[in-house]
Amino acid sequence: MDGAVQGPHATPPGTQPAEPEEAAAPLATLQANRITAWFGDRKVLDRVSLTMPAGQVTSLIGPSGCGKSTFLRILNRMHELVPSATLAGEVLLDGEDIYDPKKKLVEARKHIGMVFQKPNPFPAMSIYDNVIAGLKLTGTKASREQKDYLVETSLAKAGLWKEVKDRLRSPGGGLSGGQQQRLCIARSLAVTPRVLLMDEPCSALDPTSTRVIEETMLELAKEVTIVIVTHNMQQAQRVSQQCAFFLAAHGKPGVIVEHGDTAAMFDSPIDPRTFDYVNGRFG
Ligand SMILES: Nc1ncnc2c1ncn2[C@@H]1O[C@H](COP(=O)(O)OP(=O)(O)OP(=O)(O)O)[C@@H](O)[C@H]1O
């Protein structure tokens, strides 16, 4: 990493969002191979493999406790933050193992961003500083002009620029829940991730904010590979091209029962358990 922000800068502030003058990083495919995960001696995932194709939205669906969030957190090395947590298997970002001991943890987090269920901006920090907060964490240096550019383009991509462009110095905590979630998306985008993981990003939001986030996701998927955990079957159908159905039988670790094209999973699932779940018959 050269420590510099990618892309051009110098768009006069207060005007229309700037268009990037350079191509973004090519779209990336994320591949999980035979992921097994434990908390202490309790196995919660068993040999889960899934390819999350470049430029697509992949939904992870399934009943509570079947390991969807654990799987998502393994995809950007957050699982290892839990002291008792261990795992086996590999996660490849465009063929490169993110758990390679030679690779820095911060690299995985930079390339693979995460948006959480509850919007978590730094409440007292300005909207502007919230967006660029990740630069420091990833050791990325940027000039004032580069920061201005990043703030504007990231907020525009997150669908928030127009609403906040005149109050960039106001605290992030003063925004509505839906706006805060889009601010968190902008913060993730500012470090130019190649994959964005979203853990039930709309579950704390009203239907209007949910719709705005979903529209934002569909736009973002053109340049960032997205993986979303959702309990909302309509949302999975609206936003994702691919779906994976997780299930944990009583006392057993979670597995993927079925995955594939979202429309096919909902219209003609192969496994009867998938049929029951997508039709609201259990879970
Ligand atoms: N920090 C932790 N320590 C111990 N066990 C955990 C921890 N986090 C999750 N688990 C357990 O791992 C299993 C999988 O949990 P996980 O949160 O991944 O499921 P999920 O499918 O995302 O559930 P939900 O849909 O309710 O969010 C559960 O049995 C849960 O109790």
The ligand as an SDF file (V2000), in Angstrom:
LIG
                    3D

 31 33  0  0  0  0  0  0  0  0999 V2000
  -19.5130  -13.9220   21.1220 N   0  0  0  0  0  0  0  0  0  0  0  0
  -20.0620  -15.1330   21.1870 C   0  0  0  0  0  0  0  0  0  0  0  0
  -19.7240  -16.0010   22.1550 N   0  0  0  0  0  0  0  0  0  0  0  0
  -20.2940  -17.2280   22.2350 C   0  0  0  0  0  0  0  0  0  0  0  0
  -21.2100  -17.6740   21.3750 N   0  0  0  0  0  0  0  0  0  0  0  0
  -21.5840  -16.8610   20.3800 C   0  0  0  0  0  0  0  0  0  0  0  0
  -21.0430  -15.5470   20.2410 C   0  0  0  0  0  0  0  0  0  0  0  0
  -21.6160  -14.9680   19.1510 N   0  0  0  0  0  0  0  0  0  0  0  0
  -22.4870  -15.8640   18.6570 C   0  0  0  0  0  0  0  0  0  0  0  0
  -22.4620  -17.0030   19.3880 N   0  0  0  0  0  0  0  0  0  0  0  0
  -23.2750  -18.2030   19.1360 C   0  0  0  0  0  0  0  0  0  0  0  0
  -23.0020  -18.6670   17.8260 O   0  0  0  0  0  0  0  0  0  0  0  0
  -24.1970  -19.1360   17.2040 C   0  0  0  0  0  0  0  0  0  0  0  0
  -24.3800  -18.3880   15.8840 C   0  0  0  0  0  0  0  0  0  0  0  0
  -24.6750  -17.0150   16.2060 O   0  0  0  0  0  0  0  0  0  0  0  0
  -24.8500  -15.9120   15.0750 P   0  0  0  0  0  0  0  0  0  0  0  0
  -25.0280  -14.6100   15.7450 O   0  0  0  0  0  0  0  0  0  0  0  0
  -23.7580  -16.0580   14.1010 O   0  0  0  0  0  0  0  0  0  0  0  0
  -26.2150  -16.3940   14.4090 O   0  0  0  0  0  0  0  0  0  0  0  0
  -27.1660  -15.5990   13.4140 P   0  0  0  0  0  0  0  0  0  0  0  0
  -27.6540  -16.6120   12.4240 O   0  0  0  0  0  0  0  0  0  0  0  0
  -26.4760  -14.4180   12.8810 O   0  0  0  0  0  0  0  0  0  0  0  0
  -28.3340  -15.1730   14.3910 O   0  0  0  0  0  0  0  0  0  0  0  0
  -29.2960  -13.8870   14.3080 P   0  0  0  0  0  0  0  0  0  0  0  0
  -30.0660  -14.0410   13.0530 O   0  0  0  0  0  0  0  0  0  0  0  0
  -30.1670  -14.0140   15.5330 O   0  0  0  0  0  0  0  0  0  0  0  0
  -28.4340  -12.6650   14.3430 O   0  0  0  0  0  0  0  0  0  0  0  0
  -25.3260  -18.9000   18.1930 C   0  0  0  0  0  0  0  0  0  0  0  0
  -25.5950  -20.1170   18.8350 O   0  0  0  0  0  0  0  0  0  0  0  0
  -24.7550  -17.8960   19.1540 C   0  0  0  0  0  0  0  0  0  0  0  0
  -25.2980  -18.0850   20.4360 O   0  0  0  0  0  0  0  0  0  0  0  0
  1  2  1  0
  2  3  1  0
  2  7  2  0
  3  4  2  0
  4  5  1  0
  5  6  2  0
  6  7  1  0
  6 10  1  0
  7  8  1  0
  8  9  2  0
  9 10  1  0
 10 11  1  0
 11 12  1  0
 11 30  1  0
 12 13  1  0
 13 14  1  0
 13 28  1  0
 14 15  1  0
 15 16  1  0
 16 17  2  0
 16 18  1  0
 16 19  1  0
 19 20  1  0
 20 21  2  0
 20 22  1  0
 20 23  1  0
 23 24  1  0
 24 25  2  0
 24 26  1  0
 24 27  1  0
 28 29  1  0
 28 30  1  0
 30 31  1  0
M  END
$$$$
